[in-house]
Amino acid sequence: MPDTLTVTDNRTGKQYEIPIKDGVINATALRQIKTGADDIAGLATYDPAFMNTASCRSKITFIDGDQGILEYRGYPIEQLAEHSTYLETAYLIIFGELPSAAQLKEWTTQITFHTMLHENIKKLMEGFQYDAHPMGVFLSTVGAFSTFYPDAKKIFDEASRKKQIHRLIAKVPSVAAYAFRHSIGRPYIYPDNDLSFTGNFLNMLFRMTELKYKADPALERALDVLFILHADHEQNCSTSAMRGIGSSHVDPYSAMAGAAAALYGPLHGGANEAVLRMLNEIGSVQKIPDFIKRVKAGEGRLMGFGHRVYKSYDPRAKIIKKTADEVFEVTGKNPLLEIALELERIALQDEYFVTRKLYPNVDFYSGLIYQAMGFPVEMFPVLFAIPRTSGWIAQWEEMILDPEQKIARPKQVYIGAPRRDYVPLTSRS
Ligand code: CMC
């Protein structure tokens, strides 16, 4: 039995055999079905928000939402969070395999080598208003990189691509830290290349007058785990933006400015901030039943619950909860934790949430951790963008090298006015 879909056009009685491969049909195969005598383009599909349309074949990240599985290049997220580091995971995501000891050493050296920002980048960042949102500063600066590294335009030159990959992974923590220091009026801290990736990031964020900054190892590791969890999540809004913009063959910095802009939106990178706002609004454990009642009546959502893809549980949420315990041992408990735990306990027993398969997602606890570590809420999307850089750049390179890809250009269904003649201004009512 061939793996095909048989489509019968009831108007003409004609039958079409559409091949099924990897669980999908090729939408262009529908073009042979004509919707009328003068239809040249043929039948198309309508799918706003890409609810049921695959835009690429990818070897990077696998998600099974029903079973709560997330894998990078085949490795389960739980194993990477336990045994790997963010830098090693970034290598895996970008190059497809875990590095050998020599490859990891070389990769770490390259990343360390590129952490500094050009002094003119620093000047550019100084030009922002004192209260500029760090994510706005971040995405503008990443876009500005394209003017500093014009060699990045050679997107089909492997050596050039590799150089931009090193630069991007290495420089995003420096940009993020500079944006943060600018927002609180503190002097910039240059990278310290003796430190680990996250150790150096914490140094650039929080160092004051001490000669050498040493982050608490538990916090350094917790941030590294959070970075592993956020490194990639297949074809989400910002990754689709990275691929879509990159498909015009623009340089990766310009494409990534667009991806970061997509992440800036409250429906994507801003949910953990919304969780904190919600917990603050609830205010005390006693007020939880009333809040749940209002959510069930449709007067708002339980932020940090539910997911478009994960319908049994979000595997990242489980890991994050454990990480939260480790962080709170060092920082002391976030006072909002008690409310979060009770909210979770009640929601997981409530028929409304159980029947709709609503479970805590990655954002339910991440905001609490970041707040306990001393980050203001404005930094949350920036903290998401740093590790997601590895995912964006891996997806971009995969798209560039995929012979099936072309410039992204969706169709539309035109529902506007039919052809009409121009009316001079004096004749308009
Ligand atoms: N609280 C209360 N009810 C909810 C929630 C929620 N958080 N999420 C979904 N529902 C209800 C919704 O009202 C609907 O009920 P009904 O069938 O009676 O109309 C049903 O569950 C299905 O909801 P949906 O909106 O069709 O589900 P979706 O897959 O389109 O939305 C979601 C997924 C994540 C946008 C949604 O669950 C939500 O808004 N959650 C809160 C925001 C949040 O935490 N976002 C972070 C997502 S994880 C970030 C990442 O992976 O990058």
Residues whose N, C-alpha, C, O or C-beta is under 5 A from the ligand:
A	BS01	CMC	H268 A271 G300 R301 L302 M303 G304 F305 G306 H307 R308 R356 N361 D363
